[in-house]
Amino acid sequence: MQEFSHHLVSIGWRYGADGVQPEPVMRLRSMTDNSSDTIELIPGAELSMHLSADLFCPGYREFGLSYPCPEQRSPADGFEQCASCDRRSGFREAFLMRGAANASMQEYLRRPHYIYLAWFPPAIIKVGTAAEHRRHLRLIEQDALLALIVAQSDGFTIQDLEKATGRELGFTEAVSAVQKFRYINRPPDSAKGLQQLAMARRRMRLHFRESRFASWFLADDAVEEVNFTGNIHVRFPPRQTPIVKRNQPRVLSGRYQGLRGAFLLLEYEGKIVALNKRDIIGRRIRFADGPLPESYKDDTDSSLQPSLF
């Protein structure tokens, strides 16, 4: 049997040619020389590859560059990276756990960071943070199709406002993949969502008007409105879209249809199936010459549908 040729290290977004609209890509690393390769995910393009049974750590980023995992370990439970590469990257330690920042993360955290408010159906307001150069990518990665960019500080302090907003105003700081999938087939009401976001921003600004955060808020004409509902990769699949069972995918086969948050959407035998990126990223791959028959016949989890819909 032919050996696996590449390591699938990420399925994510980058800015397109216009520098504004995000476009999805699959990033690979060669198993022979560790060189990087990128597959542009174009609607209708055929994907056909075998996947390894095991997951491997995709590596780490340092000063904006990507490196392979030196030990080729398995990811830590519940994470994409192994514990060593997580420490090398430093993001979770410095930004999420508020620990000491390594040199790479200090450079990253010195950059401008923003507070955003995102709307999720039926009427959820989420507060979050994003680095200036990744603010649109961060939103679409989370399937936040409607959002406002409302405040700015640096990466060392921006979470203070995020946490205070969640604690004092009750805006959520996380929306689960299950909650997002429940509404994945329904285009959001943009007018309703943006109106509720504007109301949330006014409430937030009024609440913090006499706090140390007051000067962080952007002026009315500087607030950025984000609406990704027209992005060609934002596909609203049929209501009964099945999810491939967790830890079961052994192939990636079908025509690419879209990327919605954690879910890669493929058309297979005339139907749309959803694969959770976390069950794919980190696997080693071997390209196939054509569609792989019977790819998901016994692997889709229809039992999820009643609870999700």
Backbone bond lengths (Angstrom), bond angles and torsions (degrees), N, CA, C in turn:
res aa  C-N    CA-C-N  psi(-1)  N-CA   C-N-CA  omega(-1)  CA-C   N-CA-C  phi
1 M - - - 1.469 - - 1.527 109.62 -
2 Q 1.312 115.47 140.69 1.456 120.71 179.38 1.522 111.05 -63.86
3 E 1.332 116.53 139.81 1.451 121.54 -179.19 1.528 110.68 -73.22
4 F 1.309 115.21 157.83 1.464 119.53 174.00 1.526 108.62 -66.39
5 S 1.335 115.91 137.55 1.464 120.40 -172.99 1.521 113.74 -102.37
6 H 1.334 117.17 -25.60 1.457 120.40 -174.75 1.527 110.81 -140.25
7 H 1.318 113.88 162.01 1.455 122.11 173.88 1.526 106.71 -112.11
8 L 1.332 116.46 126.31 1.459 120.73 -179.63 1.531 107.46 -84.22
9 V 1.328 117.07 107.52 1.464 120.20 -171.56 1.530 113.55 -98.34
10 S 1.323 118.39 -20.44 1.471 118.21 176.42 1.521 110.67 -166.55
11 I 1.316 114.64 152.51 1.466 123.37 167.31 1.522 104.42 -127.32
12 G 1.316 116.33 109.92 1.458 118.77 -173.35 1.509 112.75 -154.84
13 W 1.314 115.97 -154.80 1.457 122.22 -172.45 1.517 110.79 -125.17
14 R 1.311 114.68 151.81 1.460 122.85 169.89 1.519 107.12 -140.38
15 Y 1.333 116.47 166.91 1.457 119.23 177.15 1.519 110.10 -76.44
16 G 1.342 115.62 139.97 1.448 121.38 178.25 1.512 112.03 -77.24
17 A 1.307 115.44 -171.55 1.464 121.32 -175.90 1.522 112.14 -61.36
18 D 1.346 116.93 -29.23 1.468 119.18 -179.42 1.524 112.32 -79.81
19 G 1.327 116.71 -6.11 1.452 120.32 178.96 1.511 114.59 73.46
20 V 1.335 117.48 6.43 1.464 121.30 -176.47 1.530 110.85 -123.46
21 Q 1.341 116.36 -57.96 1.459 120.41 -176.59 1.532 110.71 -76.58
22 P 1.328 117.89 124.71 1.463 120.45 176.75 1.527 111.52 -69.86
23 E 1.329 115.60 149.87 1.456 122.06 174.04 1.522 108.54 -134.42
24 P 1.340 117.39 144.45 1.465 119.80 -174.61 1.528 112.34 -86.22
25 V 1.330 114.93 148.51 1.453 121.99 178.57 1.522 109.39 -141.94
26 M 1.322 114.64 155.01 1.450 123.01 172.46 1.523 106.85 -110.89
27 R 1.335 117.21 124.65 1.461 120.92 -177.64 1.521 109.64 -106.27
28 L 1.337 114.76 131.42 1.457 122.01 -177.03 1.522 109.94 -121.05
29 R 1.319 116.03 157.81 1.466 121.63 172.56 1.521 108.17 -128.93
30 S 1.329 116.95 130.05 1.457 122.25 -178.49 1.522 110.41 -63.79
31 M 1.335 116.01 138.45 1.458 120.50 177.26 1.523 111.94 -77.46
32 T 1.328 117.24 -12.86 1.465 119.89 -176.93 1.522 113.14 -95.06
33 D 1.331 117.25 -43.11 1.467 118.47 -174.95 1.534 113.26 -129.97
34 N 1.347 117.22 8.07 1.468 122.95 178.94 1.525 114.15 63.47
35 S 1.330 117.77 13.98 1.459 120.03 176.01 1.533 109.73 -69.91
36 S 1.323 116.02 152.90 1.454 121.46 -177.15 1.519 111.22 -97.42
37 D 1.309 115.46 148.44 1.458 121.38 177.18 1.519 107.84 -141.34
38 T 1.319 116.23 151.31 1.463 121.62 -177.71 1.518 109.78 -128.15
39 I 1.319 115.94 132.44 1.460 122.15 174.42 1.526 108.14 -108.60
40 E 1.320 116.93 116.87 1.461 120.06 174.78 1.521 108.83 -73.00
41 L 1.316 116.23 130.01 1.458 121.11 179.61 1.524 108.41 -90.93
42 I 1.327 115.04 104.89 1.462 122.60 -176.61 1.528 108.61 -108.21
43 P 1.340 118.70 129.15 1.462 120.45 -178.99 1.532 112.00 -51.49
44 G 1.319 115.55 128.50 1.458 122.11 -179.60 1.513 114.44 93.04
45 A 1.340 118.21 -11.55 1.461 121.01 -179.38 1.524 110.10 -70.30
46 E 1.332 115.60 140.76 1.464 121.51 -178.67 1.525 110.03 -82.66
47 L 1.332 116.17 128.98 1.457 122.52 172.15 1.524 107.87 -111.13
48 S 1.320 116.93 131.96 1.462 120.27 -178.66 1.522 109.08 -150.67
49 M 1.303 116.39 105.54 1.462 120.10 -178.51 1.525 110.58 -155.05
50 H 1.317 114.80 147.32 1.456 121.96 172.39 1.528 108.39 -84.57
51 L 1.337 116.24 146.90 1.457 121.92 -179.58 1.529 109.98 -117.88
52 S 1.314 115.87 144.40 1.457 119.72 176.47 1.524 110.22 -68.24
53 A 1.325 115.96 155.43 1.462 120.09 178.48 1.518 111.46 -70.23
54 D 1.328 116.64 -29.84 1.459 121.01 -175.62 1.524 111.48 -103.09
55 L 1.319 114.11 154.81 1.449 122.03 173.06 1.522 109.60 -97.12
56 F 1.337 115.81 144.87 1.454 121.62 177.99 1.523 108.97 -128.64
57 C 1.317 115.98 148.06 1.465 120.97 179.53 1.528 109.60 -58.58
58 P 1.342 118.54 128.90 1.467 121.06 -178.93 1.524 114.32 -77.41
59 G 1.344 117.90 -5.73 1.454 119.66 178.91 1.517 112.20 108.08
60 Y 1.313 116.15 -156.74 1.456 120.37 -174.40 1.522 110.38 -147.77
61 R 1.335 114.81 164.40 1.461 121.64 176.58 1.522 109.17 -115.42
62 E 1.320 115.23 141.68 1.455 121.46 179.49 1.522 108.25 -147.48
63 F 1.326 116.79 125.31 1.464 122.69 -177.24 1.538 111.31 51.01
64 G 1.338 115.39 40.59 1.451 120.77 175.04 1.512 116.10 81.98
65 L 1.326 118.10 -0.36 1.458 121.51 -179.20 1.530 110.57 -110.99
66 S 1.321 115.55 152.02 1.459 121.77 -177.60 1.526 110.30 -102.90
67 Y 1.340 115.41 137.27 1.465 120.92 -179.00 1.528 109.77 -131.64
68 P 1.351 117.91 147.68 1.465 120.21 177.19 1.528 111.13 -73.20
69 C 1.302 116.12 157.34 1.460 121.65 176.39 1.527 108.86 -66.67
70 P 1.332 119.59 119.21 1.469 120.77 -178.03 1.521 113.20 -60.93
71 E 1.330 116.90 -32.21 1.465 120.29 -175.95 1.528 113.41 -95.27
72 Q 1.341 117.66 -8.67 1.469 121.74 -177.08 1.526 111.34 52.50
73 R 1.313 115.15 46.99 1.459 120.71 -178.16 1.523 111.51 -84.70
74 S 1.314 114.98 170.06 1.459 121.14 170.67 1.520 108.54 -80.90
75 P 1.317 117.98 153.33 1.470 119.46 177.62 1.528 111.11 -64.13
76 A 1.321 115.49 152.39 1.461 119.90 172.31 1.523 108.76 -66.55
77 D 1.313 117.02 152.22 1.459 121.52 -178.03 1.528 110.71 -55.38
78 G 1.322 115.49 125.58 1.453 120.87 177.61 1.508 115.00 83.38
79 F 1.351 118.15 2.07 1.457 121.67 -177.75 1.527 110.28 -129.04
80 E 1.348 115.62 160.04 1.460 119.93 176.97 1.518 111.49 -80.20
81 Q 1.349 117.67 -30.61 1.454 122.38 -176.27 1.527 111.54 -101.42
82 C 1.334 115.68 161.41 1.451 119.92 168.14 1.529 108.25 -76.61
83 A 1.316 117.09 166.85 1.459 120.77 -176.56 1.524 111.60 -62.21
84 S 1.341 117.30 -36.89 1.468 120.53 -178.17 1.523 111.22 -66.28
85 C 1.345 117.32 -45.04 1.462 120.11 -179.40 1.525 111.30 -71.62
86 D 1.321 116.61 -30.04 1.458 119.36 174.06 1.525 110.07 -61.37
87 R 1.335 116.48 -41.83 1.467 119.77 178.12 1.522 110.97 -68.95
88 R 1.328 117.42 -37.77 1.470 119.82 179.40 1.531 110.23 -63.20
89 S 1.334 116.13 -43.65 1.467 119.14 178.46 1.519 110.53 -63.72
90 G 1.314 115.98 -45.74 1.455 120.72 175.02 1.507 116.04 82.86
91 F 1.334 118.28 -4.88 1.465 119.96 -173.62 1.519 111.55 -66.82
92 R 1.313 116.67 -50.38 1.463 119.44 -175.96 1.525 110.67 -64.02
93 E 1.321 116.62 -41.16 1.456 120.45 -179.24 1.531 111.29 -63.60
94 A 1.346 116.40 -46.99 1.463 120.07 -173.61 1.526 112.87 -82.79
95 F 1.337 116.75 -41.93 1.460 119.33 -170.57 1.521 112.39 -94.01
96 L 1.327 116.80 -40.61 1.454 119.69 -176.25 1.521 112.67 -89.65
97 M 1.351 116.60 -36.77 1.459 120.14 -177.74 1.525 112.19 -101.00
98 R 1.346 115.97 -2.60 1.464 122.86 175.95 1.534 111.51 60.42
99 G 1.333 116.46 35.59 1.453 121.12 177.14 1.517 111.07 -92.07
100 A 1.336 115.37 -165.11 1.464 120.61 -179.63 1.524 110.31 -70.09
101 A 1.320 116.78 139.46 1.468 122.17 -179.79 1.526 109.45 -95.69
102 N 1.342 116.17 132.11 1.455 118.91 173.98 1.530 109.07 -73.80
103 A 1.344 116.91 178.16 1.471 120.26 -174.35 1.520 112.05 -60.27
104 S 1.336 116.58 -41.03 1.468 120.62 -179.84 1.525 110.76 -63.61
105 M 1.331 116.71 -44.04 1.451 120.13 -178.91 1.531 111.72 -71.44
106 Q 1.315 118.33 -31.69 1.465 119.80 175.91 1.524 110.44 -61.40
107 E 1.325 116.34 -41.75 1.464 119.59 176.79 1.522 110.55 -62.43
108 Y 1.324 116.85 -43.52 1.463 122.25 -179.40 1.531 111.18 -63.99
109 L 1.326 116.73 -44.61 1.459 120.65 -175.31 1.526 112.88 -73.26
110 R 1.324 117.52 -19.30 1.468 119.97 176.13 1.521 112.07 -72.10
111 R 1.319 117.36 -17.63 1.465 120.46 -178.78 1.532 110.70 -73.32
112 P 1.330 116.65 159.26 1.470 118.97 175.53 1.526 111.51 -61.16
113 H 1.312 115.11 139.25 1.461 122.18 175.97 1.529 108.52 -128.34
114 Y 1.328 114.86 153.41 1.464 120.42 -176.37 1.525 111.31 -120.73
115 I 1.321 113.48 153.53 1.462 122.13 165.71 1.526 107.17 -97.16
116 Y 1.323 116.08 132.20 1.468 119.96 174.21 1.523 109.38 -121.09
117 L 1.307 115.04 154.82 1.459 123.44 168.72 1.520 106.64 -115.27
118 A 1.326 116.62 126.33 1.461 121.32 -178.73 1.523 109.54 -119.90
119 W 1.322 115.29 146.36 1.470 121.47 -179.26 1.524 109.34 -107.75
120 F 1.340 115.25 130.71 1.465 121.96 174.71 1.518 108.26 -125.95
121 P 1.324 117.17 142.54 1.461 119.24 178.63 1.534 110.45 -69.70
122 P 1.354 116.89 150.09 1.463 125.77 6.16 1.537 113.86 -80.50
123 A 1.348 117.61 -30.30 1.469 119.49 178.24 1.524 109.03 -166.64
124 I 1.327 116.16 53.61 1.461 122.12 -177.55 1.528 109.08 -99.80
125 I 1.320 116.62 130.10 1.464 121.99 173.92 1.524 108.01 -105.40
126 K 1.313 116.33 120.75 1.461 122.31 178.67 1.524 109.38 -109.48
127 V 1.326 116.55 136.10 1.449 121.29 172.91 1.520 108.28 -105.92
128 G 1.327 116.01 139.02 1.454 119.75 -179.08 1.515 111.17 -155.84
129 T 1.334 115.25 179.96 1.464 121.44 -178.64 1.521 109.56 -126.51
130 A 1.322 115.45 155.46 1.464 121.50 177.39 1.520 109.27 -154.78
131 A 1.322 116.68 139.72 1.461 120.71 173.48 1.521 108.90 -66.13
132 E 1.322 116.09 148.33 1.465 121.02 -174.34 1.524 112.08 -52.66
133 H 1.332 117.93 -47.89 1.459 120.80 -173.66 1.518 112.69 -74.68
134 R 1.347 117.39 -11.06 1.462 120.46 -178.94 1.524 112.38 -119.44
135 R 1.310 119.24 14.64 1.456 119.53 -169.42 1.527 112.54 -62.25
136 H 1.346 118.30 -39.90 1.466 119.70 178.66 1.527 110.80 -73.54
137 L 1.328 116.95 -38.55 1.457 120.38 179.34 1.523 110.38 -64.02
138 R 1.310 116.51 -41.97 1.464 121.12 179.55 1.526 111.14 -59.28
139 L 1.318 116.45 -40.57 1.458 119.91 -178.86 1.521 111.74 -67.27
140 I 1.316 117.36 -49.20 1.463 118.70 -175.83 1.519 111.28 -72.64
141 E 1.335 117.80 -26.00 1.462 120.13 173.55 1.525 110.70 -58.93
142 Q 1.315 116.23 -33.54 1.467 121.01 -178.77 1.526 112.70 -92.76
143 D 1.323 116.43 4.94 1.460 121.61 -176.05 1.521 111.44 62.20
144 A 1.328 115.57 30.67 1.468 121.38 174.31 1.522 107.28 -85.46
145 L 1.324 116.91 93.73 1.466 121.52 -172.81 1.523 112.52 -81.05
146 L 1.325 117.42 -23.42 1.460 122.10 178.97 1.523 108.13 -126.35
147 A 1.335 117.12 128.88 1.461 119.07 -176.65 1.526 110.63 -158.73
148 L 1.317 115.14 161.75 1.452 123.50 170.56 1.524 108.17 -125.87
149 I 1.338 116.82 136.51 1.457 122.77 171.61 1.518 106.22 -93.33
150 V 1.362 117.71 117.19 1.463 118.58 -164.49 1.525 115.59 -120.42
151 A 1.328 119.46 -19.75 1.460 119.86 -175.87 1.525 109.68 -151.91
152 Q 1.340 115.80 159.93 1.464 120.60 -176.59 1.526 111.06 -140.77
153 S 1.341 115.12 141.16 1.458 122.32 170.60 1.532 106.05 -155.44
154 D 1.333 117.27 -156.58 1.462 119.15 173.89 1.523 108.90 -102.52
155 G 1.341 115.53 171.05 1.454 119.76 -175.87 1.513 114.44 -68.17
156 F 1.338 117.51 -20.13 1.454 120.32 179.95 1.527 112.42 -73.46
157 T 1.335 116.48 -28.43 1.469 119.68 -172.82 1.531 114.09 -117.21
158 I 1.325 117.86 -13.79 1.461 120.58 -170.82 1.521 112.48 -58.56
159 Q 1.339 116.74 -32.09 1.460 119.20 -178.47 1.524 112.43 -69.08
160 D 1.317 117.91 -20.04 1.464 119.54 177.89 1.523 110.33 -60.56
161 L 1.331 115.93 -42.72 1.469 119.48 178.28 1.524 110.89 -71.52
162 E 1.328 116.88 -38.83 1.467 119.79 178.24 1.530 110.56 -59.27
163 K 1.329 116.87 -48.82 1.466 120.89 -177.88 1.525 111.08 -66.03
164 A 1.324 116.69 -41.06 1.465 120.12 179.84 1.525 110.99 -63.99
165 T 1.329 116.73 -37.97 1.467 120.59 179.25 1.524 110.84 -65.86
166 G 1.316 115.74 -44.44 1.457 118.60 177.82 1.518 112.39 -63.48
167 R 1.318 115.40 -42.41 1.469 120.50 -176.06 1.529 112.08 -72.40
168 E 1.316 117.49 -42.65 1.462 120.56 -170.87 1.526 114.04 -94.55
169 L 1.333 116.89 -26.28 1.469 119.90 -179.09 1.523 113.12 -110.37
170 G 1.331 117.04 -10.13 1.457 120.04 175.89 1.513 115.00 80.97
171 F 1.330 118.43 9.87 1.458 119.54 175.38 1.533 108.65 -70.98
172 T 1.311 116.70 138.39 1.455 119.75 -177.58 1.529 110.64 -74.36
173 E 1.327 115.92 150.82 1.458 121.50 176.41 1.522 111.83 -104.88
174 A 1.322 117.47 -1.64 1.472 121.07 179.70 1.521 109.61 -153.72
175 V 1.335 115.88 139.66 1.466 122.73 173.76 1.519 106.32 -123.64
176 S 1.310 117.55 123.87 1.462 121.37 -173.71 1.523 112.22 -69.42
177 A 1.330 115.68 156.65 1.463 121.27 176.97 1.526 110.60 -62.11
178 V 1.326 117.16 -35.59 1.467 120.80 178.84 1.528 110.23 -63.53
179 Q 1.324 117.02 -43.32 1.461 120.71 178.59 1.521 110.72 -62.70
180 K 1.320 117.56 -43.30 1.461 120.56 179.63 1.527 111.17 -65.05
181 F 1.334 116.33 -41.09 1.467 119.81 -178.29 1.526 111.51 -66.70
182 R 1.321 116.40 -28.35 1.470 120.37 179.80 1.530 111.36 -58.01
183 Y 1.340 116.78 -30.71 1.467 121.37 -176.62 1.528 112.03 -114.79
184 I 1.317 118.24 16.74 1.459 120.81 -172.14 1.521 112.42 -65.38
185 N 1.313 117.59 -23.47 1.467 120.88 -177.13 1.531 112.71 -88.81
186 R 1.349 117.88 -5.21 1.460 120.18 -172.75 1.530 110.90 -110.23
187 P 1.334 118.31 115.61 1.468 119.38 174.24 1.527 109.55 -60.05
188 P 1.326 117.53 132.67 1.465 118.84 -178.83 1.520 111.79 -69.50
189 D 1.314 115.16 154.56 1.459 121.97 173.63 1.525 106.34 -80.52
190 S 1.343 116.68 98.54 1.465 120.64 -173.51 1.514 112.39 -60.81
191 A 1.326 117.44 -42.11 1.467 120.30 -178.79 1.523 110.64 -62.41
192 K 1.320 116.55 -45.00 1.461 121.17 179.94 1.529 110.63 -64.51
193 G 1.337 116.23 -46.45 1.450 120.18 -177.83 1.516 112.78 -63.22
194 L 1.317 117.21 -45.65 1.466 120.62 -179.13 1.519 111.62 -68.28
195 Q 1.331 116.79 -33.42 1.461 119.56 176.37 1.522 110.44 -65.19
196 Q 1.329 116.93 -43.59 1.465 120.28 179.19 1.526 111.15 -66.64
197 L 1.320 117.09 -34.59 1.462 120.08 176.22 1.525 111.34 -66.06
198 A 1.321 116.89 -41.35 1.469 120.10 178.25 1.522 110.98 -62.34
199 M 1.331 116.72 -39.33 1.464 120.93 177.60 1.532 110.21 -66.11
200 A 1.332 116.90 -40.49 1.459 120.83 179.16 1.521 110.88 -64.92
201 R 1.324 116.78 -39.12 1.468 120.05 178.09 1.520 110.96 -63.44
202 R 1.331 117.11 -45.06 1.468 120.09 179.56 1.525 110.89 -61.31
203 R 1.312 115.86 -41.91 1.464 120.39 178.42 1.533 110.81 -62.99
204 M 1.311 116.41 -42.60 1.463 121.48 -179.10 1.526 111.11 -65.19
205 R 1.317 115.80 -45.32 1.460 120.00 -178.64 1.526 111.23 -65.13
206 L 1.332 116.69 -40.43 1.461 120.98 178.76 1.525 110.54 -65.07
207 H 1.319 115.87 -41.37 1.468 120.36 -177.04 1.532 111.60 -63.16
208 F 1.332 116.72 -37.35 1.460 120.67 -174.35 1.545 112.49 -102.85
209 R 1.331 117.22 17.36 1.466 120.32 -171.76 1.533 112.94 -64.20
210 E 1.334 118.00 -23.97 1.458 120.34 -179.21 1.530 111.60 -112.87
211 S 1.310 116.87 16.73 1.455 121.04 -179.13 1.530 110.28 -100.39
212 R 1.302 117.19 176.27 1.472 121.07 177.05 1.519 111.78 -68.06
213 F 1.346 116.84 -11.20 1.458 120.62 -179.99 1.532 112.99 -85.93
214 A 1.300 117.96 -9.01 1.465 121.53 -170.82 1.529 112.08 -55.73
215 S 1.320 116.85 -41.50 1.468 120.07 -177.13 1.517 113.01 -76.42
216 W 1.327 118.14 -9.27 1.452 121.46 -179.40 1.530 111.78 -77.57
217 F 1.331 117.14 -23.24 1.461 120.10 -173.72 1.524 110.93 -71.46
218 L 1.320 115.44 137.89 1.462 121.53 178.92 1.521 110.17 -74.60
219 A 1.320 115.82 146.51 1.464 120.55 174.31 1.520 109.84 -62.82
220 D 1.327 116.01 159.06 1.459 120.35 -176.48 1.528 112.16 -53.23
221 D 1.339 116.99 -42.61 1.463 119.59 -176.57 1.526 112.75 -79.01
222 A 1.342 117.13 -4.39 1.465 120.42 178.34 1.525 112.37 -103.59
223 V 1.324 116.78 -10.00 1.465 120.09 178.38 1.526 108.94 -66.43
224 E 1.309 115.95 131.50 1.466 120.99 -176.97 1.524 109.99 -100.51
225 E 1.323 115.94 125.12 1.463 122.15 176.17 1.521 109.31 -94.71
226 V 1.326 116.83 129.16 1.461 122.15 -177.72 1.524 108.87 -118.01
227 N 1.328 115.40 130.25 1.469 120.99 178.60 1.531 108.22 -140.95
228 F 1.328 115.63 106.93 1.464 120.91 -177.57 1.528 112.67 -100.06
229 T 1.316 118.35 11.31 1.466 119.11 -175.95 1.528 112.02 -65.09
230 G 1.334 117.64 -21.08 1.455 120.50 179.64 1.514 114.30 -94.89
231 N 1.344 118.13 -0.39 1.466 120.62 178.34 1.519 109.32 -64.56
232 I 1.342 117.64 134.06 1.476 121.00 -173.09 1.524 112.16 -65.90
233 H 1.316 118.10 -16.20 1.466 120.96 -179.57 1.522 112.17 -92.40
234 V 1.329 116.83 -5.92 1.463 121.30 177.96 1.516 107.28 -88.81
235 R 1.313 115.69 90.21 1.455 122.92 -177.53 1.523 109.49 -97.02
236 F 1.327 116.27 136.95 1.455 121.52 176.22 1.527 107.63 -103.64
237 P 1.329 117.19 97.52 1.467 120.89 -171.17 1.526 111.86 -76.11
238 P 1.331 116.86 170.69 1.467 119.85 178.75 1.521 111.74 -59.85
239 R 1.319 115.24 158.29 1.461 121.85 -173.68 1.518 112.71 -60.41
240 Q 1.299 118.73 -36.78 1.463 121.66 -175.64 1.527 112.60 -98.20
241 T 1.309 117.15 35.69 1.463 120.97 177.31 1.534 109.78 -63.46
242 P 1.344 118.36 120.24 1.473 119.63 179.48 1.521 111.81 -82.82
243 I 1.332 115.23 155.98 1.452 122.13 176.55 1.522 108.73 -104.75
244 V 1.334 116.71 132.37 1.457 119.71 175.18 1.525 108.06 -66.06
245 K 1.316 116.55 135.17 1.461 121.61 -174.04 1.518 112.10 -55.87
246 R 1.321 114.94 143.06 1.456 121.97 178.48 1.520 110.81 -57.78
247 N 1.330 115.91 133.68 1.465 124.31 177.67 1.523 113.55 66.62
248 Q 1.348 117.82 9.20 1.453 120.23 -179.38 1.527 115.41 -97.77
249 P 1.333 120.95 -23.10 1.461 118.45 -173.33 1.523 112.32 -62.81
250 R 1.322 115.70 123.27 1.454 121.18 175.93 1.524 111.05 -114.37
251 V 1.325 114.26 -6.60 1.459 120.62 175.89 1.523 108.11 -139.41
252 L 1.306 114.97 159.59 1.458 122.32 170.12 1.513 104.67 -125.14
253 S 1.327 116.55 103.77 1.457 119.98 -171.75 1.520 109.95 -142.22
254 G 1.319 115.69 128.29 1.453 120.84 178.46 1.514 111.10 145.85
255 R 1.317 115.52 175.53 1.461 120.89 178.33 1.530 109.32 -90.96
256 Y 1.307 115.04 125.83 1.462 119.79 -179.39 1.531 110.17 -61.93
257 Q 1.347 115.39 133.24 1.459 121.03 179.92 1.523 113.21 -117.99
258 G 1.320 117.45 -33.02 1.452 118.53 -178.37 1.512 111.13 174.66
259 L 1.327 114.91 171.78 1.459 122.44 178.33 1.517 106.97 -132.03
260 R 1.327 115.58 117.61 1.467 121.00 -177.07 1.530 109.36 -124.64
261 G 1.309 115.93 98.56 1.449 119.34 -179.93 1.518 110.96 59.95
262 A 1.331 116.26 -119.79 1.465 121.28 -178.73 1.516 113.16 -79.77
263 F 1.340 118.24 -6.09 1.460 120.34 -168.27 1.531 113.11 -112.33
264 L 1.340 113.88 127.42 1.460 122.72 171.86 1.516 107.18 -91.71
265 L 1.336 117.08 125.44 1.461 122.01 -177.24 1.521 109.83 -103.07
266 L 1.330 116.29 125.02 1.453 122.76 179.01 1.521 109.44 -125.36
267 E 1.332 115.96 145.95 1.463 120.74 171.23 1.516 107.88 -94.79
268 Y 1.328 116.64 122.06 1.460 121.96 -179.39 1.520 108.66 -132.80
269 E 1.336 115.99 121.01 1.467 122.81 -177.89 1.525 111.44 51.22
270 G 1.327 114.92 43.70 1.461 120.99 174.12 1.511 115.15 81.78
271 K 1.341 118.46 0.98 1.462 121.30 -179.68 1.528 109.74 -124.14
272 I 1.318 115.66 154.18 1.463 121.45 178.04 1.525 109.42 -90.96
273 V 1.329 116.57 130.09 1.456 121.61 172.95 1.528 108.17 -121.00
274 A 1.327 116.08 153.31 1.460 122.15 -179.47 1.519 109.52 -115.40
275 L 1.323 115.96 131.90 1.453 121.71 175.78 1.520 108.58 -118.36
276 N 1.319 116.55 130.53 1.452 120.71 177.21 1.524 108.92 -72.64
277 K 1.330 116.99 126.39 1.468 121.12 -177.61 1.525 111.68 -56.18
278 R 1.309 117.56 -33.40 1.461 120.69 -176.98 1.520 112.11 -67.46
279 D 1.340 117.06 -18.91 1.460 120.27 176.10 1.529 112.11 -87.97
280 I 1.340 117.36 -3.49 1.462 121.72 -176.39 1.518 111.54 -115.68
281 I 1.334 116.28 -45.87 1.466 120.94 -177.54 1.527 109.69 -60.60
282 G 1.320 115.37 132.76 1.451 120.91 -179.24 1.513 113.36 101.80
283 R 1.326 117.57 -11.29 1.468 119.49 178.38 1.533 109.85 -83.12
284 R 1.302 115.46 151.18 1.455 121.37 171.51 1.520 107.89 -85.96
285 I 1.335 116.42 148.27 1.460 119.64 -172.44 1.525 111.30 -128.21
286 R 1.308 113.13 157.03 1.468 121.96 172.34 1.521 106.49 -136.33
287 F 1.319 116.73 122.48 1.456 120.94 -177.66 1.523 111.01 -69.20
288 A 1.335 115.58 141.74 1.462 122.23 175.78 1.516 108.82 -105.86
289 D 1.334 115.96 160.75 1.458 121.13 -176.39 1.522 113.00 -79.93
290 G 1.312 117.38 -19.84 1.460 120.05 -177.88 1.515 109.81 -162.58
291 P 1.331 117.56 -173.07 1.465 120.77 179.98 1.529 111.24 -56.81
292 L 1.309 115.13 144.19 1.463 120.90 179.87 1.525 108.80 -98.48
293 P 1.324 118.38 116.73 1.464 121.32 -174.72 1.527 112.28 -67.25
294 E 1.320 115.20 151.20 1.461 122.92 175.38 1.533 111.85 56.77
295 S 1.308 116.69 34.06 1.465 120.17 -172.30 1.521 113.19 -62.39
296 Y 1.328 118.36 -44.28 1.455 120.38 -172.06 1.533 112.19 -123.64
297 K 1.322 116.70 18.34 1.465 119.93 -173.12 1.525 112.28 -56.57
298 D 1.323 117.30 -43.45 1.465 120.85 -176.33 1.526 112.69 -110.12
299 D 1.322 116.15 10.47 1.462 119.01 -172.27 1.518 114.45 -110.33
300 T 1.328 118.52 -4.58 1.453 119.00 -179.54 1.510 110.20 -86.64
301 D 1.304 115.72 145.98 1.453 122.01 -174.43 1.515 109.81 -108.14
302 S 1.325 115.79 86.29 1.461 119.58 -179.76 1.522 111.26 -70.87
303 S 1.348 117.31 -17.61 1.462 119.61 -179.78 1.511 112.37 -65.14
304 L 1.344 116.57 -18.32 1.462 120.24 179.15 1.518 111.72 -73.35
305 Q 1.325 117.26 -23.01 1.450 119.21 -169.32 1.522 114.69 -62.98
306 P 1.328 120.58 -45.81 1.466 117.31 -178.79 1.527 113.34 -59.30
307 S 1.333 117.19 -38.40 1.455 118.76 -178.70 1.524 111.82 -76.80
308 L 1.327 116.22 -30.16 1.453 119.20 -178.18 1.521 111.61 -80.13
309 F 1.288 117.55 -30.10 1.459 119.87 -177.67 1.523 110.64 -112.79
